[in-house]
Amino acid sequence: MEKSTDWTKYYSKKKSVFSNFTQRFTLSKILSDYDTLSQFMEIRDVIELGGGNSCFAESLCRQRKLWSYDIIDNNELAVTLFQKKKLGCLSHNGIIMDLTEGFQPSKKYDLVYSIGLIEHFKPKERERVIQAHFSLCRKGGGVLISFPTPTLKYRFWRKVLEVMHLWQIYDEMPLQYGDVENILTECGKVVKVEINRKLFLTQMIVLFVNKGKNENESETS
């Protein structure tokens, strides 16, 4: 039987030095991609999917002067911790939701992003989670999706962590771009594809402009 990740236990733990290192370099990429999109769109309202107790929200709100920052997660503890944050934007909300189930967004966002989310789902569920990014994004808005990719560096460091019994994300399935290319390009116009090689557990980053052609999209944000 496949072992699943205990996300409540994960969010209850104090972050390791390893996690802090990873978050610092990931934040740098998010800020850079935000600035890339900002050259041709206004970004004020942001939502992070699978954001949990977001480690990026405070820096993004402060450094890019956002109006709102929301998250969607299916873990109650993670959402509760997020609600307690003081972000300095006009509003922030944590929403408990299963992204694999159908839903009608009540709000559209300028930027929808996830870091390390889609790799936790089997292919059919993964498609629905990817589509949810674009359903929540206004037409012409930005979507950023980042997921672990199995470079030699990733495989080496994951094995080290497993041997040391430090690996906690049991259902993480690293993905190649080709594993998700079809569904991604159906939903959005690709702006950039790159690998964040500064991380021990390398991440593929795909940046889009939303075409606004998914079934829930309207012409207004």
Phi, psi and omega per residue, in radians:
M1 nan 2.335 -3.115
E2 -1.216 2.248 -3.135
K3 -1.361 2.330 -3.120
S4 -1.764 2.772 -3.136
T5 -1.376 2.338 3.061
D6 -1.572 1.649 -3.039
W7 -1.263 -0.518 3.084
T8 -1.128 -0.757 3.081
K9 -1.118 -0.690 -3.130
Y10 -1.077 -0.814 -3.107
Y11 -1.313 -0.291 3.137
S12 -1.409 -0.373 -3.061
K13 -1.434 2.636 3.006
K14 -1.249 2.435 -3.112
K15 -1.166 2.450 3.130
S16 -1.435 2.929 3.058
V17 -1.063 -0.658 3.125
F18 -1.052 -0.783 -3.141
S19 -1.141 -0.722 3.135
N20 -1.088 -0.686 3.099
F21 -1.094 -0.834 -3.131
T22 -1.067 -0.768 -3.105
Q23 -1.133 -0.636 -3.123
R24 -1.110 -0.816 -3.129
F25 -1.276 -0.530 3.085
T26 -1.214 -0.739 3.098
L27 -1.032 -0.706 3.127
S28 -1.030 -0.694 3.115
K29 -1.200 -0.728 3.140
I30 -1.071 -0.796 3.132
L31 -1.087 -0.712 3.130
S32 -1.125 -0.746 -3.139
D33 -1.233 -0.605 3.034
Y34 -1.014 -0.803 -3.124
D35 -1.158 -0.613 3.069
T36 -1.055 -0.847 -3.141
L37 -1.171 -0.603 -3.089
S38 -1.137 -0.266 3.106
Q39 -1.189 -0.418 -3.119
F40 -2.367 0.292 3.023
M41 -2.759 2.730 3.063
E42 -1.613 2.285 -3.135
I43 -2.124 1.887 3.124
R44 -2.119 -0.602 -3.090
D45 -1.960 2.147 -3.022
V46 -2.208 2.505 2.995
I47 -2.310 2.400 3.107
E48 -1.910 2.177 -3.126
L49 -1.657 2.362 -3.025
G50 1.161 0.471 -3.011
G51 -1.244 -0.423 -3.116
G52 0.933 -2.460 3.059
N53 -1.467 1.330 -2.892
S54 -0.838 2.232 3.091
C55 -1.592 -0.009 -3.122
F56 -1.897 -0.328 -2.976
A57 -1.021 -0.841 -3.061
E58 -1.067 -0.775 -3.123
S59 -1.188 -0.727 3.135
L60 -1.122 -0.790 -3.138
C61 -1.100 -0.715 -3.098
R62 -1.300 -0.816 -3.022
Q63 -1.401 -0.415 -3.119
R64 -2.054 0.151 3.015
K65 0.867 0.968 -3.129
L66 -1.283 2.700 3.062
W67 -1.482 -0.732 -3.138
S68 -2.528 2.657 3.120
Y69 -2.535 1.972 3.135
D70 -2.018 2.832 3.001
I71 -2.298 2.732 2.922
I72 -2.157 2.280 3.088
D73 -2.659 2.693 3.116
N74 -1.746 0.183 3.117
N75 -1.842 2.105 -3.039
E76 -1.112 -0.736 3.141
L77 -1.075 -0.768 -3.122
A78 -1.042 -0.771 -3.130
V79 -1.172 -0.698 3.113
T80 -1.081 -0.760 3.121
L81 -1.112 -0.682 3.126
F82 -1.126 -0.720 -3.114
Q83 -1.050 -0.469 -3.102
K84 -1.437 -0.142 -3.101
K85 -1.220 2.644 3.021
K86 -1.905 1.782 -2.975
L87 -1.685 -0.384 3.141
G88 1.465 0.084 3.046
C89 -1.723 3.056 -3.074
L90 -1.164 -0.608 3.124
S91 -2.697 2.626 2.979
H92 -2.597 2.368 -3.075
N93 -2.344 2.451 3.016
G94 -1.819 2.233 -3.083
I95 -2.047 2.175 3.074
I96 -1.518 2.045 -3.081
M97 -2.764 2.548 2.999
D98 -1.640 1.952 -3.047
L99 -1.270 -0.156 3.105
T100 -1.446 -0.173 3.121
E101 -1.703 2.624 -3.135
G102 -1.157 2.521 3.114
F103 -2.730 2.753 3.085
Q104 -1.903 1.942 -3.098
P105 -1.053 2.390 3.087
S106 -1.589 -0.173 -3.117
K107 -2.586 2.527 3.037
K108 -1.865 2.549 -3.055
Y109 -2.037 2.713 3.080
D110 -1.277 -0.615 3.126
L111 -2.403 2.228 3.050
V112 -2.077 2.246 -3.126
Y113 -2.552 2.768 3.038
S114 -2.517 2.514 3.093
I115 -2.129 1.957 3.107
G116 1.176 0.922 -3.142
L117 -2.096 -0.950 -2.929
I118 -1.166 -0.335 -3.113
E119 -1.290 -0.112 -3.132
H120 -1.590 0.076 -3.056
F121 -2.119 2.592 3.015
K122 -1.232 2.822 -2.953
P123 -0.858 -0.849 -3.104
K124 -1.145 -0.764 3.086
E125 -1.140 -0.652 -3.128
R126 -1.073 -0.701 3.100
E127 -1.044 -0.743 -3.124
R128 -1.163 -0.642 3.121
V129 -1.179 -0.736 3.090
I130 -1.075 -0.796 3.139
Q131 -1.070 -0.572 3.123
A132 -1.080 -0.610 3.084
H133 -0.970 -0.815 -3.055
F134 -1.359 -0.520 3.064
S135 -1.106 -0.584 -3.100
L136 -1.499 -0.184 -3.071
C137 -1.711 2.388 3.076
R138 -1.156 2.723 3.077
K139 -1.062 2.254 -3.120
G140 1.497 -0.013 3.098
G141 -1.442 -3.109 -3.083
G142 -1.857 2.549 3.050
V143 -2.272 2.297 3.092
L144 -2.182 2.182 3.108
I145 -2.221 2.183 3.140
S146 -2.170 2.393 -3.102
F147 -2.613 2.632 -3.135
P148 -1.128 2.473 3.136
T149 -2.239 2.413 -2.915
P150 -1.428 1.125 2.983
T151 -1.207 2.973 3.083
L152 -1.025 -0.696 3.133
K153 -1.087 -0.788 3.109
Y154 -1.032 -0.865 -3.058
R155 -1.095 -0.674 -3.137
F156 -1.112 -0.917 -3.052
W157 -1.234 -0.559 3.064
R158 -1.139 -0.736 3.114
K159 -1.091 -0.717 3.099
V160 -1.018 -0.819 -3.126
L161 -1.151 -0.628 3.113
E162 -1.185 -0.757 3.136
V163 -1.101 -0.613 3.135
M164 -1.488 0.073 -3.138
H165 1.026 0.643 3.122
L166 -1.899 -0.058 -3.106
W167 -1.418 2.191 -3.081
Q168 -1.985 -0.348 -2.999
I169 -1.623 1.326 -2.938
Y170 -1.163 -0.507 -3.076
D171 -1.729 0.311 3.091
E172 -1.340 2.150 3.116
M173 -2.054 1.734 -3.112
P174 -1.021 2.527 -3.019
L175 -2.153 2.536 2.926
Q176 -1.507 2.738 3.106
Y177 -1.010 -0.656 -3.135
G178 -1.088 -0.416 3.131
D179 -1.159 -0.461 -3.039
V180 -2.216 0.042 -3.021
E181 -1.008 -0.783 -3.052
N182 -1.058 -0.870 -3.107
I183 -1.202 -0.616 -3.139
L184 -1.152 -0.801 -3.083
T185 -1.299 -0.366 3.027
E186 -1.166 -0.613 -3.020
C187 -1.552 -0.621 -3.008
G188 -2.490 2.841 3.043
K189 -1.553 2.071 -3.062
V190 -1.259 2.224 3.080
V191 -1.672 -0.666 -3.060
K192 -2.792 2.478 2.991
V193 -2.262 2.205 3.112
E194 -2.669 2.892 3.075
I195 -1.936 2.275 3.052
N196 -1.447 1.646 -3.058
R197 -1.484 -0.077 3.080
K198 -1.260 -0.374 -3.127
L199 -1.422 2.550 3.028
F200 -1.088 -0.756 3.103
L201 -1.757 1.500 -2.969
T202 -0.928 2.506 -3.119
Q203 -2.138 2.360 2.964
M204 -1.446 2.358 3.124
I205 -2.119 2.199 3.107
V206 -2.143 2.216 -3.092
L207 -2.004 2.334 -3.052
F208 -2.283 2.840 2.772
V209 -1.908 2.296 -3.097
N210 -1.248 2.183 3.119
K211 -1.227 -0.456 -3.123
G212 1.310 0.489 -3.099
K213 -1.868 -0.021 3.105
N214 -1.219 2.791 -2.939
E215 -1.108 -0.419 -3.100
N216 -1.624 -0.060 -3.027
E217 -1.396 2.422 3.029
S218 -2.028 3.078 -3.101
E219 -1.420 -0.170 -3.140
T220 -2.017 2.649 3.124
S221 -1.637 nan nan
